[in-house]
Amino acid sequence: MPPLHHDEVPISEELVRRLLHDQHPDLSGRTLRLAHEQGTDNVVFRLGDDLSVRLPRKASAVPGLLVELAWVPRLAPGLPLPVPIPIARGEPTTGYPFPWAICRWVPGQPPQDVDDLDPVDTSVRLGRFVHALHHFDTTGGPLAGADTQRAGALRAYDQVTRAALAEVTALMTAGRVDPTLFDPAAALDLWEAAVQAPVWGGAGVWLHRDLYAGNLLARDGQLTGVVDFGGLVVGDPAGNVMAAWHVLPPPHRRPFLDIVDADEATQLRARGWVLSQGLLALPYYLDNHPGMVRMAQRAITAALDAEL
């Protein structure tokens, strides 16, 4: 499996078998295979039919795994969609330097394209999922700082987002990215408007922060689960409202936004975060992750679409 990051550690089936044998021998006899879909922060293996093994690729992904271990078991019982609940923790060894987790496996597959999702079903089910997250008690939860991506202030990402816009514009000019993908001037206008939008003044809410198609599971177009809770934090609800532009076509954004009670300023901040995420991801993954490139391209163009 080729690396996605310059600082990730090698992870193999042989390594995972050794970890299981040494730390969870009761599970070491199960079948083990690399999961079909892989995250950018963690490598995931199927363990039998009902479990998975989740291993951080790099040091910066470890805090997210620890948050999942601490909080997903508490949140899961009140969520209206299945999520991968951690059931056991693995510890660092000389062969692997990070903690790791064994989780419940959630059936379903990430949609290859958001058009594969039933938009009526998705707008309601995902809206109810976000609504539930927003109404959980946040006491003791990890609080977002002003500079926490997709949870704090957009202004903290002004410089890097403008630099990413310039980089993607250069790639378009050079023909490495479709030169008709989007209008850079319109993107800059949206970003400036989002940065100037009123900041969130209410209490922080639980955020997933990465509700794009790759972290949703579906079967026959119907949502069956949500995965990857490494970004769990308490902050600005715009970090979840992003889902309206990540996965829903214009006619079906309004029902979702109504369910989650997103005001206009929150919607504008959410569009700003979607734009920023797309601009930052596109050059980073351009040469090694076609799926993330598709996500980034769609995110940019969807953010520029104000239609509801």
VEXDREN-2710 file (C-alpha; in Angstrom, 1 decimal):
% VEXDREN-2710
k/r/px/py/pz
1/MET/0.0/0.0/0.0
2/PRO/1.7/3.2/-1.1
3/PRO/2.1/6.0/1.5
4/LEU/0.0/9.1/1.4
5/HIS/2.2/11.2/3.7
6/HIS/5.9/11.7/3.9
7/ASP/5.9/11.0/7.7
8/GLU/3.7/7.9/7.9
9/VAL/4.9/4.6/9.3
10/PRO/4.7/1.3/7.4
11/ILE/1.7/-0.8/8.3
12/SER/1.3/-4.4/6.9
13/GLU/-0.9/-7.4/7.5
14/GLU/2.1/-9.1/9.1
15/LEU/2.5/-6.3/11.6
16/VAL/-1.2/-6.3/12.5
17/ARG/-1.1/-10.1/13.0
18/ARG/1.8/-9.7/15.4
19/LEU/0.0/-7.0/17.3
20/LEU/-3.1/-9.1/17.7
21/HIS/-1.1/-12.2/18.7
22/ASP/0.8/-10.3/21.4
23/GLN/-1.9/-8.0/22.8
24/HIS/-5.3/-9.6/21.9
25/PRO/-4.6/-13.3/21.4
26/ASP/-8.3/-14.1/21.7
27/LEU/-8.9/-12.4/18.4
28/SER/-5.7/-13.4/16.6
29/GLY/-7.3/-16.5/15.0
30/ARG/-9.8/-14.4/13.0
31/THR/-9.4/-13.7/9.3
32/LEU/-7.6/-10.5/8.6
33/ARG/-7.7/-8.5/5.4
34/LEU/-7.2/-4.9/4.3
35/ALA/-10.5/-3.0/4.1
36/HIS/-11.5/-2.0/0.6
37/GLU/-11.7/1.7/1.5
38/GLN/-8.9/3.4/3.4
39/GLY/-8.8/6.7/5.3
40/THR/-6.1/9.3/5.0
41/ASP/-5.2/9.2/8.8
42/ASN/-5.7/5.6/9.6
43/VAL/-5.2/2.2/7.9
44/VAL/-8.1/-0.1/8.5
45/PHE/-8.2/-4.0/8.4
46/ARG/-11.3/-6.2/8.6
47/LEU/-11.0/-8.6/11.5
48/GLY/-13.5/-11.4/10.9
49/ASP/-17.0/-10.3/9.8
50/ASP/-17.9/-7.9/12.6
51/LEU/-14.7/-6.2/13.7
52/SER/-12.0/-3.9/12.3
53/VAL/-8.5/-2.9/13.3
54/ARG/-7.7/0.8/13.1
55/LEU/-4.1/2.0/13.1
56/PRO/-2.9/5.6/12.8
57/ARG/-0.6/6.3/9.8
58/LYS/1.4/9.0/11.5
59/ALA/1.9/10.7/14.8
60/SER/-0.5/13.6/14.1
61/ALA/-3.4/11.1/13.7
62/VAL/-2.9/9.7/17.2
63/PRO/-4.9/12.3/19.1
64/GLY/-7.9/11.7/16.9
65/LEU/-7.8/7.9/17.7
66/LEU/-7.6/8.7/21.4
67/VAL/-10.7/10.9/21.1
68/GLU/-12.5/8.1/19.3
69/LEU/-11.6/5.6/22.0
70/ALA/-12.8/8.0/24.8
71/TRP/-16.0/9.4/23.2
72/VAL/-17.5/7.3/20.5
73/PRO/-18.7/4.6/23.0
74/ARG/-20.5/7.4/24.9
75/LEU/-22.1/9.1/21.9
76/ALA/-23.0/6.0/19.9
77/PRO/-26.1/4.9/21.8
78/GLY/-27.8/8.2/21.1
79/LEU/-27.0/8.4/17.4
80/PRO/-29.6/7.5/14.8
81/LEU/-27.1/5.8/12.5
82/PRO/-24.6/3.0/13.3
83/VAL/-21.0/4.0/14.0
84/PRO/-17.8/2.0/14.5
85/ILE/-17.7/1.6/18.3
86/PRO/-14.2/0.9/19.8
87/ILE/-14.2/-2.3/21.9
88/ALA/-10.5/-2.6/22.7
89/ARG/-7.3/-0.6/22.6
90/GLY/-3.9/-1.7/21.4
91/GLU/-0.6/-0.2/22.8
92/PRO/2.6/0.9/21.1
93/THR/5.4/-1.6/20.7
94/THR/8.9/-1.6/19.3
95/GLY/7.4/-2.6/15.9
96/TYR/4.7/0.0/15.9
97/PRO/4.9/3.3/17.8
98/PHE/1.3/4.3/18.2
99/PRO/-1.8/3.2/20.1
100/TRP/-4.4/1.5/17.9
101/ALA/-8.0/0.3/18.2
102/ILE/-10.3/-2.6/17.5
103/CYS/-13.8/-1.5/16.6
104/ARG/-17.2/-2.8/15.6
105/TRP/-17.6/-3.1/11.8
106/VAL/-20.4/-1.1/10.3
107/PRO/-21.9/-2.7/7.1
108/GLY/-22.1/-0.7/3.9
109/GLN/-19.8/0.9/1.5
110/PRO/-18.8/4.6/0.9
111/PRO/-20.6/5.8/-2.2
112/GLN/-18.4/6.0/-5.2
113/ASP/-20.2/9.3/-6.1
114/VAL/-22.6/11.4/-4.1
115/ASP/-25.1/10.8/-7.0
116/ASP/-25.3/7.2/-5.8
117/LEU/-27.0/8.4/-2.6
118/ASP/-30.8/8.8/-2.5
119/PRO/-30.9/12.6/-1.8
120/VAL/-34.2/12.5/0.0
121/ASP/-33.1/9.8/2.3
122/THR/-29.7/11.4/2.9
123/SER/-31.0/14.9/3.6
124/VAL/-33.3/13.5/6.4
125/ARG/-31.1/10.8/7.9
126/LEU/-27.9/12.8/7.8
127/GLY/-29.8/15.8/9.1
128/ARG/-31.1/13.8/12.1
129/PHE/-27.6/12.4/12.7
130/VAL/-26.2/16.0/12.9
131/HIS/-29.1/17.2/14.9
132/ALA/-28.4/14.4/17.5
133/LEU/-24.8/15.3/17.7
134/HIS/-25.6/19.0/18.2
135/HIS/-27.9/18.1/21.2
136/PHE/-25.5/15.9/23.1
137/ASP/-24.2/17.1/26.4
138/THR/-20.7/18.5/25.7
139/THR/-19.5/18.4/29.3
140/GLY/-15.9/17.3/29.4
141/GLY/-15.6/17.2/25.6
142/PRO/-12.5/18.4/23.8
143/LEU/-13.0/22.1/23.0
144/ALA/-12.0/23.6/19.7
145/GLY/-9.6/26.5/19.8
146/ALA/-9.8/29.5/17.6
147/ASP/-7.4/27.8/15.1
148/THR/-9.1/24.4/15.1
149/GLN/-9.8/23.5/11.5
150/ARG/-13.5/23.3/10.6
151/ALA/-14.4/24.0/14.2
152/GLY/-12.9/27.4/15.1
153/ALA/-12.5/30.7/13.3
154/LEU/-12.2/30.7/9.5
155/ARG/-9.9/33.7/9.8
156/ALA/-7.2/31.5/11.3
157/TYR/-7.1/29.7/7.9
158/ASP/-7.1/32.9/5.8
159/GLN/-3.5/32.8/4.8
160/VAL/-3.2/29.1/4.0
161/THR/-6.5/29.1/2.1
162/ARG/-5.4/32.0/0.0
163/ALA/-2.1/30.3/-0.7
164/ALA/-4.0/27.1/-1.7
165/LEU/-6.2/29.0/-4.0
166/ALA/-3.1/30.5/-5.7
167/GLU/-1.6/27.0/-6.0
168/VAL/-4.7/25.4/-7.5
169/THR/-5.1/28.3/-9.9
170/ALA/-1.5/27.7/-11.0
171/LEU/-2.2/24.0/-11.5
172/MET/-5.3/25.0/-13.6
173/THR/-3.2/27.3/-15.7
174/ALA/-0.6/24.6/-16.2
175/GLY/-3.2/22.1/-17.3
176/ARG/-2.6/19.7/-14.4
177/VAL/-6.1/20.5/-13.2
178/ASP/-9.1/21.1/-15.4
179/PRO/-8.7/24.8/-16.2
180/THR/-12.5/25.2/-16.3
181/LEU/-13.0/23.6/-12.9
182/PHE/-14.0/26.9/-11.2
183/ASP/-13.6/30.7/-11.3
184/PRO/-10.8/31.7/-9.0
185/ALA/-12.2/35.2/-8.6
186/ALA/-15.6/33.8/-7.5
187/ALA/-13.8/31.5/-5.1
188/LEU/-11.9/34.4/-3.6
189/ASP/-15.2/36.4/-3.2
190/LEU/-16.8/33.5/-1.4
191/TRP/-13.8/33.0/0.9
192/GLU/-13.7/36.7/1.8
193/ALA/-17.4/36.7/2.5
194/ALA/-17.2/33.6/4.7
195/VAL/-14.3/35.1/6.7
196/GLN/-16.3/38.2/7.3
197/ALA/-19.5/36.4/8.3
198/PRO/-20.6/36.7/11.9
199/VAL/-18.8/34.2/14.1
200/TRP/-20.6/31.5/16.1
201/GLY/-21.8/33.1/19.3
202/GLY/-23.6/30.1/20.9
203/ALA/-22.4/27.2/22.9
204/GLY/-20.2/24.7/21.2
205/VAL/-21.7/21.5/19.8
206/TRP/-20.2/18.1/19.0
207/LEU/-18.6/18.1/15.6
208/HIS/-17.7/15.2/13.3
209/ARG/-15.9/17.8/11.0
210/ASP/-15.5/15.5/8.0
211/LEU/-19.0/14.5/6.8
212/TYR/-18.2/14.0/3.1
213/ALA/-19.1/10.9/1.1
214/GLY/-16.0/9.0/2.0
215/ASN/-17.0/8.9/5.6
216/LEU/-20.6/7.8/4.9
217/LEU/-21.7/4.2/4.4
218/ALA/-24.6/3.2/2.2
219/ARG/-26.4/0.3/0.7
220/ASP/-28.7/0.7/-2.3
221/GLY/-28.5/4.5/-1.9
222/GLN/-29.6/4.5/1.7
223/LEU/-27.4/5.6/4.5
224/THR/-26.3/2.8/6.8
225/GLY/-23.6/4.4/8.9
226/VAL/-21.0/7.1/9.6
227/VAL/-17.3/6.4/10.1
228/ASP/-14.1/8.2/11.1
229/PHE/-14.6/10.1/14.3
230/GLY/-11.0/11.2/14.7
231/GLY/-12.1/14.8/14.3
232/LEU/-14.5/14.8/17.2
233/VAL/-14.4/18.2/19.0
234/VAL/-16.8/20.7/20.5
235/GLY/-17.1/23.9/18.4
236/ASP/-18.9/25.9/15.7
237/PRO/-21.8/23.8/14.1
238/ALA/-20.6/25.0/10.7
239/GLY/-18.2/22.1/10.8
240/ASN/-21.1/19.7/10.5
241/VAL/-23.3/21.9/8.3
242/MET/-20.6/21.5/5.6
243/ALA/-22.3/18.2/4.8
244/ALA/-25.1/20.1/2.9
245/TRP/-22.6/21.0/0.2
246/HIS/-20.4/17.9/0.5
247/VAL/-23.1/15.4/-0.2
248/LEU/-26.4/17.0/-1.2
249/PRO/-27.6/18.5/-4.5
250/PRO/-29.2/22.0/-4.3
251/PRO/-32.9/20.9/-4.1
252/HIS/-32.1/18.8/-1.1
253/ARG/-29.9/21.0/1.0
254/ARG/-32.8/23.0/2.5
255/PRO/-34.4/20.0/4.3
256/PHE/-31.1/19.1/5.9
257/LEU/-30.4/22.8/6.9
258/ASP/-33.9/23.0/8.4
259/ILE/-33.4/19.9/10.4
260/VAL/-30.1/21.1/11.8
261/ASP/-31.4/24.7/12.3
262/ALA/-28.5/26.3/10.4
263/ASP/-28.8/30.1/10.2
264/GLU/-27.5/32.1/7.2
265/ALA/-24.2/33.0/8.8
266/THR/-23.5/29.3/9.8
267/GLN/-24.3/28.3/6.2
268/LEU/-21.8/30.8/4.9
269/ARG/-19.1/29.7/7.2
270/ALA/-19.8/26.1/6.3
271/ARG/-19.4/26.9/2.6
272/GLY/-16.1/28.7/3.4
273/TRP/-14.8/25.6/5.2
274/VAL/-15.9/23.3/2.3
275/LEU/-14.1/25.6/-0.1
276/SER/-11.0/25.7/2.1
277/GLN/-11.0/21.9/2.5
278/GLY/-11.2/21.4/-1.3
279/LEU/-8.5/23.9/-2.1
280/LEU/-6.1/22.4/0.5
281/ALA/-6.7/18.8/-0.4
282/LEU/-6.5/19.1/-4.2
283/PRO/-2.8/19.8/-4.6
284/TYR/-1.8/17.7/-1.5
285/TYR/-3.4/14.5/-3.0
286/LEU/-3.1/15.3/-6.7
287/ASP/-0.5/12.6/-7.4
288/ASN/-1.4/9.8/-4.9
289/HIS/-5.1/9.7/-4.1
290/PRO/-7.7/10.0/-6.9
291/GLY/-10.6/9.6/-4.5
292/MET/-9.5/12.6/-2.5
293/VAL/-8.9/14.6/-5.6
294/ARG/-12.5/13.9/-6.7
295/MET/-13.7/15.0/-3.3
296/ALA/-11.7/18.2/-3.5
297/GLN/-12.9/19.1/-6.9
298/ARG/-16.5/18.5/-6.0
299/ALA/-16.1/20.4/-2.7
300/ILE/-14.8/23.5/-4.5
301/THR/-17.5/23.6/-7.1
302/ALA/-20.3/22.7/-4.6
303/ALA/-19.1/25.5/-2.2
304/LEU/-19.5/28.0/-5.0
305/ASP/-23.1/27.0/-5.6
306/ALA/-25.3/29.1/-3.3
307/GLU/-28.5/27.4/-4.5
308/LEU/-30.5/25.7/-1.8
END
